[in-house]
């Protein structure tokens, strides 16, 4: 079976005080694990899908048998989105000149980019994700998706940055203060990961 939880490059405590260890542990070993388990269970009947990449399934959901399409979208999406989310985090990372330039090609300033990203995350009703993506024209854009939907299911974009804005990502430490969670999250963004994906 090809699907496993990714190994984290940092400990659960490493992102303190911005993301607390207890949230990290629950998020990874309970929430993410559950998405993975349910995704794997959905594929049981379809061995031919078990060797496919989750990314390829999400890019072409119409090719997935109808009886498991929603499970692949929700559970496969949950599995894949969290893989990206963990890779987007680091205890220490600096924005490289290359990433700064790419952001300034699409946004008036880094501050404006961050403000727009935060506003977008705060405007998301219910559960979902805020993304920085590179569109087919090479411009960077900020978009929201609901639930565990991924932008690659509806458009041909490259994923650069993913912020989990489900309450399970922040509630223990921040309760209803999503704005504070989002503002603090900038301190643990892995800018190197974005550079690799530009
Ligand atoms: Fe999550």
Boltz pocket constraint, residues with backbone or C-beta under 6 A from the ligand:
constraints:
  - pocket:
      binder: B
      contacts: [[A, 27], [A, 31], [A, 82], [A, 164], [A, 166], [A, 168], [A, 169]]
      max_distance: 6.0
